Amino acid sequence: MSDGMERGGRTTDRPAFVLLEDGTWYGGTTRESVEPAFGEVVFTTNLTGYQETFTDPSYLGQIVVMTAPMIGNYGIAPEDMESGAPQVSGIVVRELSRVPSNWRSTKSLAAWLGESGIPIIEGVDTRRLTRHIRERGAMRGVIAEGREPSSELIARLKASPSMDGLDLASRATVSAPYSEGEGPHVVAYDFGMKRNIVSMLVQTGCRVTVVPAETPAADVARLQPDGLFLSNGPGDPAAVGYALANIRAIADSGVPTFGICLGHQLLGLAYGGKTAKMAYGHRGGNHPVRDLRSGHVLITTQNHGFSVVGDATGVPGAPELEVTHLNLNDGSVEGIRHRSLPVFAVQYHPEAAPGPHDAYPHFAEFLRSVRQRRGAPAGPAEPRNRPTP
């Protein structure tokens, strides 16, 4: 129910709205008093996995519109976190479940968000809002309490930062290196890395050392990596220029390299390509991608607002790269590979398991290259435990 009533008849819901920078706004309610929360307003088509979405560092600085009609019905489970806390700026839903039902749940979604001061507005016509974003593109917005926007709030929104040119990887990265697991040594650049990616690499039998985004290539070389991983992350990839020379130096030395999402974009930039902001991006667990080598279609999870510029013929400005995967909805580049080095990347998230495991073989391919470099048998790199979708 979203009628704003608790037991005893006490009214708890407060009028609120989400305002977009083009002046459009959508009314709703919030259960707690909130301060205005600014961010890029985007939508995701995921039906489940809201906790993973809200804790994914790739959503840093964004207000997420959930297209599923009810959110929060299975509560919050600590083991499903992709980072230590919610990363989103705010959340927009049609209906927020008041009574979660799940034996793993420790608290409700509303209570968990309240502890972190993340506003969630409900009662919004999310179908209409999503259609507006699809037609006009993702744009800045604000969640605020009240019955309608004020001129002061409109001015604050117009003055808020745009995602274009914004380096958020330096905010999302770790502050110091750490290691997990045993086996061939993979150094992972953390640009906003999901926990599940580290778990997947460890489960395949690797020792993973996670390093901050700005770690110099010479420092990585001293760690003697058998492989290099480039993580997902938020913001504009073109603003993460400090990482490009480091990536190129390590990859050119022959270290097997695998990138996901932002890591895919940075790899494209490092070899001379360009990236561009998409109209409204790809976010959700149902995006079809064609493998150009095999012709197979993968159902993938995605979360990105920028893409590598190119098509099936290649990446302009990056002759050393070939395009390996394309999105079947809009033809955008979803995978690239170096023509002579053991270096490749994909735009989607193979660790998120939407297919449920359509894209998982990318990890096995990477680990085979890592083991070959180390001189170990290049047998199948299968996880000891399948990842949790």
SULMOJO-V300477 format. One line per field, one symbol per residue. phi: phi as a letter, one per 40 degrees, with the letter a starting at -180 (. if undefined). burial: # if it has 16 or more other ideal C-beta (glycine too) atoms within 10 Angstrom, else .. A space follows every 50 residues. Layout:
# SULMOJO-V300477
phi=???
burial=???
This chain:
# SULMOJO-V300477
phi=.bcgbbdggccbcbcaabbbccgcabcabbcbcbcdbbiccbbbcccbgc ccccbcdccdgbbbcccccbbhcbgbbdccccacadbccabbbcbbccbc bacccbaccccccccbgccbbbgccccccccccccbgcacaacachcacc ccccccccccccccgccbcccccccacabagbhdcbcbccbhcccccdcc ccccgbcbbcbcccccdccccccfccabbbccicgccccbdccccccccc cccgcdbbbbfddcccccccbhcbbaccdbgbaibaccbcccccgcbbcb cbaabbacciaccibdgbccbbcbabcccbgccbabaccbbcbaabccbc ccfcccbdbcdcccccccccccccgcdccccbccbcccd
burial=.#..........##.######...##.####..#.#########.#..## ##################..######...####..############..# ....#..###.###...#######.#..##.##....########...#. ..#...#.....#..########...#...#.################## #############.#.#..#....##############.#..##.##### ##..#################.###.#..######.#.###......#.# ##########...##..#.########....#######..########## #####..###.##..######.#.......#.#...#.#
